[in-house]
């Protein structure tokens, strides 16, 4: 799975996207919805860098 990439197609509309092997968008989610979902959920697995939606974030 590729890393999440932050894009802003229009001012004020930030989104996290993932790209497939050919560089096309394979997954897209609004930053606000993603952040809210991350805060509601408690995962039991650690996620690597750029994979924050796939598990718990490591402590800084």
mmCIF file as gemmi writes it, N, C-alpha and C atoms, coordinates in Angstrom:
data_model
loop_
_atom_site.group_PDB
_atom_site.id
_atom_site.type_symbol
_atom_site.label_atom_id
_atom_site.label_alt_id
_atom_site.label_comp_id
_atom_site.label_asym_id
_atom_site.label_entity_id
_atom_site.label_seq_id
_atom_site.pdbx_PDB_ins_code
_atom_site.Cartn_x
_atom_site.Cartn_y
_atom_site.Cartn_z
_atom_site.occupancy
_atom_site.B_iso_or_equiv
_atom_site.pdbx_formal_charge
_atom_site.auth_seq_id
_atom_site.auth_asym_id
_atom_site.pdbx_PDB_model_num
ATOM 1 N N . UNK Axp A 1 ? 0.845 -1.171 0 1 0 ? 1 A 1
ATOM 2 C CA . UNK Axp A 1 ? 0 0 0 1 0 ? 1 A 1
ATOM 3 C C . UNK Axp A 1 ? 0.893 1.237 0 1 0 ? 1 A 1
ATOM 4 N N . UNK Axp A 2 ? 0.551 2.208 -0.798 1 0 ? 2 A 1
ATOM 5 C CA . UNK Axp A 2 ? 1.345 3.426 -0.876 1 0 ? 2 A 1
ATOM 6 C C . UNK Axp A 2 ? 1.035 4.346 0.303 1 0 ? 2 A 1
ATOM 7 N N . UNK Axp A 3 ? 1.91 5.32 0.527 1 0 ? 3 A 1
ATOM 8 C CA . UNK Axp A 3 ? 1.696 6.272 1.603 1 0 ? 3 A 1
ATOM 9 C C . UNK Axp A 3 ? 0.529 7.19 1.281 1 0 ? 3 A 1
ATOM 10 N N . UNK Axp A 4 ? -0.094 7.722 2.339 1 0 ? 4 A 1
ATOM 11 C CA . UNK Axp A 4 ? -1.121 8.737 2.136 1 0 ? 4 A 1
ATOM 12 C C . UNK Axp A 4 ? -0.424 10.032 1.759 1 0 ? 4 A 1
ATOM 13 N N . UNK Axp A 5 ? -1.013 10.741 0.85 1 0 ? 5 A 1
ATOM 14 C CA . UNK Axp A 5 ? -0.455 12 0.357 1 0 ? 5 A 1
ATOM 15 C C . UNK Axp A 5 ? -1.511 13.081 0.574 1 0 ? 5 A 1
ATOM 16 N N . UNK Axp A 6 ? -1.103 14.229 1.083 1 0 ? 6 A 1
ATOM 17 C CA . UNK Axp A 6 ? -2.029 15.328 1.315 1 0 ? 6 A 1
ATOM 18 C C . UNK Axp A 6 ? -2.061 16.217 0.086 1 0 ? 6 A 1
ATOM 19 N N . UNK Axp A 7 ? -3.266 16.429 -0.466 1 0 ? 7 A 1
ATOM 20 C CA . UNK Axp A 7 ? -3.412 17.328 -1.61 1 0 ? 7 A 1
ATOM 21 C C . UNK Axp A 7 ? -4.463 18.373 -1.272 1 0 ? 7 A 1
ATOM 22 N N . UNK Axp A 8 ? -4.448 19.483 -1.986 1 0 ? 8 A 1
ATOM 23 C CA . UNK Axp A 8 ? -5.448 20.54 -1.826 1 0 ? 8 A 1
ATOM 24 C C . UNK Axp A 8 ? -5.876 20.98 -3.224 1 0 ? 8 A 1
ATOM 25 N N . UNK Axp A 9 ? -6.856 20.26 -3.823 1 0 ? 9 A 1
ATOM 26 C CA . UNK Axp A 9 ? -7.263 20.563 -5.198 1 0 ? 9 A 1
ATOM 27 C C . UNK Axp A 9 ? -7.826 21.974 -5.367 1 0 ? 9 A 1
ATOM 28 N N . UNK Axp A 10 ? -8.561 22.447 -4.368 1 0 ? 10 A 1
ATOM 29 C CA . UNK Axp A 10 ? -9.043 23.819 -4.359 1 0 ? 10 A 1
ATOM 30 C C . UNK Axp A 10 ? -8.755 24.377 -2.969 1 0 ? 10 A 1
ATOM 31 N N . UNK Axp A 11 ? -8.559 25.676 -2.833 1 0 ? 11 A 1
ATOM 32 C CA . UNK Axp A 11 ? -8.253 26.243 -1.516 1 0 ? 11 A 1
ATOM 33 C C . UNK Axp A 11 ? -9.317 25.869 -0.474 1 0 ? 11 A 1
ATOM 34 N N . UNK Axp A 12 ? -8.869 25.344 0.661 1 0 ? 12 A 1
ATOM 35 C CA . UNK Axp A 12 ? -9.777 24.958 1.734 1 0 ? 12 A 1
ATOM 36 C C . UNK Axp A 12 ? -10.306 23.547 1.632 1 0 ? 12 A 1
ATOM 37 N N . UNK Axp A 13 ? -9.953 22.801 0.602 1 0 ? 13 A 1
ATOM 38 C CA . UNK Axp A 13 ? -10.435 21.434 0.409 1 0 ? 13 A 1
ATOM 39 C C . UNK Axp A 13 ? -9.241 20.495 0.456 1 0 ? 13 A 1
ATOM 40 N N . UNK Axp A 14 ? -8.826 20.104 1.667 1 0 ? 14 A 1
ATOM 41 C CA . UNK Axp A 14 ? -7.674 19.218 1.804 1 0 ? 14 A 1
ATOM 42 C C . UNK Axp A 14 ? -8.137 17.778 1.859 1 0 ? 14 A 1
ATOM 43 N N . UNK Axp A 15 ? -7.383 16.899 1.198 1 0 ? 15 A 1
ATOM 44 C CA . UNK Axp A 15 ? -7.729 15.486 1.119 1 0 ? 15 A 1
ATOM 45 C C . UNK Axp A 15 ? -6.49 14.624 1.237 1 0 ? 15 A 1
ATOM 46 N N . UNK Axp A 16 ? -6.67 13.43 1.821 1 0 ? 16 A 1
ATOM 47 C CA . UNK Axp A 16 ? -5.634 12.411 1.816 1 0 ? 16 A 1
ATOM 48 C C . UNK Axp A 16 ? -5.939 11.487 0.645 1 0 ? 16 A 1
ATOM 49 N N . UNK Axp A 17 ? -4.933 11.169 -0.154 1 0 ? 17 A 1
ATOM 50 C CA . UNK Axp A 17 ? -5.123 10.267 -1.278 1 0 ? 17 A 1
ATOM 51 C C . UNK Axp A 17 ? -4.031 9.207 -1.273 1 0 ? 17 A 1
ATOM 52 N N . UNK Axp A 18 ? -4.331 8.08 -1.869 1 0 ? 18 A 1
ATOM 53 C CA . UNK Axp A 18 ? -3.351 7.026 -2.135 1 0 ? 18 A 1
ATOM 54 C C . UNK Axp A 18 ? -3.323 6.827 -3.638 1 0 ? 18 A 1
ATOM 55 N N . UNK Axp A 19 ? -2.164 6.507 -4.149 1 0 ? 19 A 1
ATOM 56 C CA . UNK Axp A 19 ? -2.016 6.279 -5.584 1 0 ? 19 A 1
ATOM 57 C C . UNK Axp A 19 ? -1.714 4.807 -5.847 1 0 ? 19 A 1
ATOM 58 N N . UNK Axp A 20 ? -2.181 4.311 -6.995 1 0 ? 20 A 1
ATOM 59 C CA . UNK Axp A 20 ? -1.868 2.939 -7.381 1 0 ? 20 A 1
ATOM 60 C C . UNK Axp A 20 ? -0.516 2.916 -8.087 1 0 ? 20 A 1
ATOM 61 N N . UNK Axp A 21 ? -0.148 1.784 -8.643 1 0 ? 21 A 1
ATOM 62 C CA . UNK Axp A 21 ? 1.162 1.623 -9.282 1 0 ? 21 A 1
ATOM 63 C C . UNK Axp A 21 ? 1.341 2.53 -10.501 1 0 ? 21 A 1
ATOM 64 N N . UNK Axp A 22 ? 0.237 2.93 -11.111 1 0 ? 22 A 1
ATOM 65 C CA . UNK Axp A 22 ? 0.316 3.772 -12.303 1 0 ? 22 A 1
ATOM 66 C C . UNK Axp A 22 ? 0.171 5.259 -11.981 1 0 ? 22 A 1
ATOM 67 N N . UNK Axp A 23 ? 0.092 5.608 -10.674 1 0 ? 23 A 1
ATOM 68 C CA . UNK Axp A 23 ? 0.02 7.003 -10.279 1 0 ? 23 A 1
ATOM 69 C C . UNK Axp A 23 ? -1.379 7.572 -10.218 1 0 ? 23 A 1
ATOM 70 N N . UNK Axp A 24 ? -2.392 6.749 -10.463 1 0 ? 24 A 1
ATOM 71 C CA . UNK Axp A 24 ? -3.776 7.213 -10.384 1 0 ? 24 A 1
ATOM 72 C C . UNK Axp A 24 ? -4.263 7.112 -8.94 1 0 ? 24 A 1
ATOM 73 N N . UNK Axp A 25 ? -5.26 7.936 -8.582 1 0 ? 25 A 1
ATOM 74 C CA . UNK Axp A 25 ? -5.812 7.896 -7.235 1 0 ? 25 A 1
ATOM 75 C C . UNK Axp A 25 ? -6.582 6.597 -7.046 1 0 ? 25 A 1
ATOM 76 N N . UNK Axp A 26 ? -6.25 5.86 -5.997 1 0 ? 26 A 1
ATOM 77 C CA . UNK Axp A 26 ? -6.971 4.624 -5.713 1 0 ? 26 A 1
ATOM 78 C C . UNK Axp A 26 ? -7.9 4.795 -4.512 1 0 ? 26 A 1
ATOM 79 N N . UNK Axp A 27 ? -7.583 5.753 -3.638 1 0 ? 27 A 1
ATOM 80 C CA . UNK Axp A 27 ? -8.394 5.99 -2.449 1 0 ? 27 A 1
ATOM 81 C C . UNK Axp A 27 ? -8.309 7.472 -2.114 1 0 ? 27 A 1
ATOM 82 N N . UNK Axp A 28 ? -9.425 8.055 -1.694 1 0 ? 28 A 1
ATOM 83 C CA . UNK Axp A 28 ? -9.47 9.484 -1.414 1 0 ? 28 A 1
ATOM 84 C C . UNK Axp A 28 ? -10.414 9.729 -0.241 1 0 ? 28 A 1
ATOM 85 N N . UNK Axp A 29 ? -9.985 10.554 0.723 1 0 ? 29 A 1
ATOM 86 C CA . UNK Axp A 29 ? -10.827 10.859 1.877 1 0 ? 29 A 1
ATOM 87 C C . UNK Axp A 29 ? -10.55 12.286 2.335 1 0 ? 29 A 1
ATOM 88 N N . UNK Axp A 30 ? -11.601 12.97 2.78 1 0 ? 30 A 1
ATOM 89 C CA . UNK Axp A 30 ? -11.481 14.329 3.28 1 0 ? 30 A 1
ATOM 90 C C . UNK Axp A 30 ? -10.7 14.326 4.594 1 0 ? 30 A 1
ATOM 91 N N . UNK Axp A 31 ? -9.848 15.324 4.82 1 0 ? 31 A 1
ATOM 92 C CA . UNK Axp A 31 ? -9.001 15.379 6.009 1 0 ? 31 A 1
ATOM 93 C C . UNK Axp A 31 ? -9.842 15.44 7.282 1 0 ? 31 A 1
ATOM 94 N N . UNK Axp A 32 ? -10.902 16.238 7.285 1 0 ? 32 A 1
ATOM 95 C CA . UNK Axp A 32 ? -11.745 16.357 8.477 1 0 ? 32 A 1
ATOM 96 C C . UNK Axp A 32 ? -12.403 15.046 8.855 1 0 ? 32 A 1
ATOM 97 N N . UNK Axp A 33 ? -12.921 14.336 7.881 1 0 ? 33 A 1
ATOM 98 C CA . UNK Axp A 33 ? -13.554 13.042 8.15 1 0 ? 33 A 1
ATOM 99 C C . UNK Axp A 33 ? -12.528 12.021 8.62 1 0 ? 33 A 1
ATOM 100 N N . UNK Axp A 34 ? -11.34 12.043 8.014 1 0 ? 34 A 1
ATOM 101 C CA . UNK Axp A 34 ? -10.293 11.111 8.393 1 0 ? 34 A 1
ATOM 102 C C . UNK Axp A 34 ? -9.836 11.36 9.827 1 0 ? 34 A 1
ATOM 103 N N . UNK Axp A 35 ? -9.66 12.61 10.182 1 0 ? 35 A 1
ATOM 104 C CA . UNK Axp A 35 ? -9.231 12.962 11.536 1 0 ? 35 A 1
ATOM 105 C C . UNK Axp A 35 ? -10.279 12.563 12.563 1 0 ? 35 A 1
ATOM 106 N N . UNK Axp A 36 ? -11.543 12.821 12.265 1 0 ? 36 A 1
ATOM 107 C CA . UNK Axp A 36 ? -12.62 12.458 13.186 1 0 ? 36 A 1
ATOM 108 C C . UNK Axp A 36 ? -12.698 10.945 13.371 1 0 ? 36 A 1
ATOM 109 N N . UNK Axp A 37 ? -12.543 10.199 12.285 1 0 ? 37 A 1
ATOM 110 C CA . UNK Axp A 37 ? -12.593 8.741 12.368 1 0 ? 37 A 1
ATOM 111 C C . UNK Axp A 37 ? -11.409 8.202 13.169 1 0 ? 37 A 1
ATOM 112 N N . UNK Axp A 38 ? -10.226 8.803 12.998 1 0 ? 38 A 1
ATOM 113 C CA . UNK Axp A 38 ? -9.052 8.372 13.747 1 0 ? 38 A 1
ATOM 114 C C . UNK Axp A 38 ? -9.254 8.581 15.244 1 0 ? 38 A 1
ATOM 115 N N . UNK Axp A 39 ? -9.902 9.657 15.625 1 0 ? 39 A 1
ATOM 116 C CA . UNK Axp A 39 ? -10.11 9.956 17.038 1 0 ? 39 A 1
ATOM 117 C C . UNK Axp A 39 ? -11.176 9.064 17.661 1 0 ? 39 A 1
ATOM 118 N N . UNK Axp A 40 ? -12.146 8.596 16.874 1 0 ? 40 A 1
ATOM 119 C CA . UNK Axp A 40 ? -13.201 7.723 17.398 1 0 ? 40 A 1
ATOM 120 C C . UNK Axp A 40 ? -12.729 6.294 17.576 1 0 ? 40 A 1
ATOM 121 N N . UNK Axp A 41 ? -11.739 5.872 16.83 1 0 ? 41 A 1
ATOM 122 C CA . UNK Axp A 41 ? -11.315 4.484 16.786 1 0 ? 41 A 1
ATOM 123 C C . UNK Axp A 41 ? -10.082 4.222 17.615 1 0 ? 41 A 1
ATOM 124 N N . UNK Axp A 42 ? -9.993 3.044 18.19 1 0 ? 42 A 1
ATOM 125 C CA . UNK Axp A 42 ? -8.794 2.61 18.904 1 0 ? 42 A 1
ATOM 126 C C . UNK Axp A 42 ? -8.337 1.313 18.262 1 0 ? 42 A 1
ATOM 127 N N . UNK Axp A 43 ? -7.165 1.342 17.67 1 0 ? 43 A 1
ATOM 128 C CA . UNK Axp A 43 ? -6.637 0.177 16.969 1 0 ? 43 A 1
ATOM 129 C C . UNK Axp A 43 ? -5.622 -0.537 17.844 1 0 ? 43 A 1
ATOM 130 N N . UNK Axp A 44 ? -5.384 -1.803 17.568 1 0 ? 44 A 1
ATOM 131 C CA . UNK Axp A 44 ? -4.44 -2.57 18.371 1 0 ? 44 A 1
ATOM 132 C C . UNK Axp A 44 ? -3.12 -2.794 17.646 1 0 ? 44 A 1
ATOM 133 N N . UNK Axp A 45 ? -2.939 -2.191 16.469 1 0 ? 45 A 1
ATOM 134 C CA . UNK Axp A 45 ? -1.717 -2.385 15.694 1 0 ? 45 A 1
ATOM 135 C C . UNK Axp A 45 ? -1.045 -1.051 15.411 1 0 ? 45 A 1
ATOM 136 N N . UNK Axp A 46 ? 0.292 -1.081 15.395 1 0 ? 46 A 1
ATOM 137 C CA . UNK Axp A 46 ? 1.04 0.12 15.051 1 0 ? 46 A 1
ATOM 138 C C . UNK Axp A 46 ? 1.1 0.281 13.542 1 0 ? 46 A 1
ATOM 139 N N . UNK Axp A 47 ? 1.091 1.514 13.096 1 0 ? 47 A 1
ATOM 140 C CA . UNK Axp A 47 ? 1.173 1.808 11.668 1 0 ? 47 A 1
ATOM 141 C C . UNK Axp A 47 ? 2.49 2.515 11.385 1 0 ? 47 A 1
ATOM 142 N N . UNK Axp A 48 ? 3.034 2.289 10.211 1 0 ? 48 A 1
ATOM 143 C CA . UNK Axp A 48 ? 4.276 2.938 9.812 1 0 ? 48 A 1
ATOM 144 C C . UNK Axp A 48 ? 4.033 4.371 9.376 1 0 ? 48 A 1
ATOM 145 N N . UNK Axp A 49 ? 5.099 5.056 9.005 1 0 ? 49 A 1
ATOM 146 C CA . UNK Axp A 49 ? 4.991 6.429 8.558 1 0 ? 49 A 1
ATOM 147 C C . UNK Axp A 49 ? 4.152 6.506 7.289 1 0 ? 49 A 1
ATOM 148 N N . UNK Axp A 50 ? 3.24 7.472 7.248 1 0 ? 50 A 1
ATOM 149 C CA . UNK Axp A 50 ? 2.39 7.663 6.081 1 0 ? 50 A 1
ATOM 150 C C . UNK Axp A 50 ? 1.214 6.711 6.017 1 0 ? 50 A 1
ATOM 151 N N . UNK Axp A 51 ? 1.057 5.886 7.026 1 0 ? 51 A 1
ATOM 152 C CA . UNK Axp A 51 ? -0.026 4.902 7.047 1 0 ? 51 A 1
ATOM 153 C C . UNK Axp A 51 ? -0.912 5.119 8.266 1 0 ? 51 A 1
ATOM 154 N N . UNK Axp A 52 ? -1.127 6.373 8.67 1 0 ? 52 A 1
ATOM 155 C CA . UNK Axp A 52 ? -1.843 6.701 9.9 1 0 ? 52 A 1
ATOM 156 C C . UNK Axp A 52 ? -3.255 6.171 9.969 1 0 ? 52 A 1
ATOM 157 N N . UNK Axp A 53 ? -3.884 5.909 8.842 1 0 ? 53 A 1
ATOM 158 C CA . UNK Axp A 53 ? -5.247 5.396 8.865 1 0 ? 53 A 1
ATOM 159 C C . UNK Axp A 53 ? -5.286 3.882 8.987 1 0 ? 53 A 1
ATOM 160 N N . UNK Axp A 54 ? -4.144 3.233 9.016 1 0 ? 54 A 1
ATOM 161 C CA . UNK Axp A 54 ? -4.099 1.772 9.027 1 0 ? 54 A 1
ATOM 162 C C . UNK Axp A 54 ? -3.811 1.181 10.402 1 0 ? 54 A 1
ATOM 163 N N . UNK Axp A 55 ? -3.742 1.986 11.46 1 0 ? 55 A 1
ATOM 164 C CA . UNK Axp A 55 ? -3.484 1.458 12.789 1 0 ? 55 A 1
ATOM 165 C C . UNK Axp A 55 ? -3.155 2.582 13.753 1 0 ? 55 A 1
ATOM 166 N N . UNK Axp A 56 ? -2.706 2.236 14.953 1 0 ? 56 A 1
ATOM 167 C CA . UNK Axp A 56 ? -2.356 3.239 15.946 1 0 ? 56 A 1
ATOM 168 C C . UNK Axp A 56 ? -1.125 4.005 15.514 1 0 ? 56 A 1
ATOM 169 N N . UNK Axp A 57 ? -1.09 5.26 15.873 1 0 ? 57 A 1
ATOM 170 C CA . UNK Axp A 57 ? 0.098 6.059 15.601 1 0 ? 57 A 1
ATOM 171 C C . UNK Axp A 57 ? 1.108 5.825 16.7 1 0 ? 57 A 1
ATOM 172 N N . UNK Axp A 58 ? 2.378 5.791 16.345 1 0 ? 58 A 1
ATOM 173 C CA . UNK Axp A 58 ? 3.42 5.597 17.336 1 0 ? 58 A 1
ATOM 174 C C . UNK Axp A 58 ? 3.619 6.871 18.132 1 0 ? 58 A 1
ATOM 175 N N . UNK Axp A 59 ? 3.965 6.728 19.397 1 0 ? 59 A 1
ATOM 176 C CA . UNK Axp A 59 ? 4.193 7.883 20.259 1 0 ? 59 A 1
ATOM 177 C C . UNK Axp A 59 ? 5.45 8.616 19.809 1 0 ? 59 A 1
ATOM 178 N N . UNK Axp A 60 ? 5.407 9.939 19.836 1 0 ? 60 A 1
ATOM 179 C CA . UNK Axp A 60 ? 6.561 10.748 19.402 1 0 ? 60 A 1
ATOM 180 C C . UNK Axp A 60 ? 7.666 10.736 20.42 1 0 ? 60 A 1
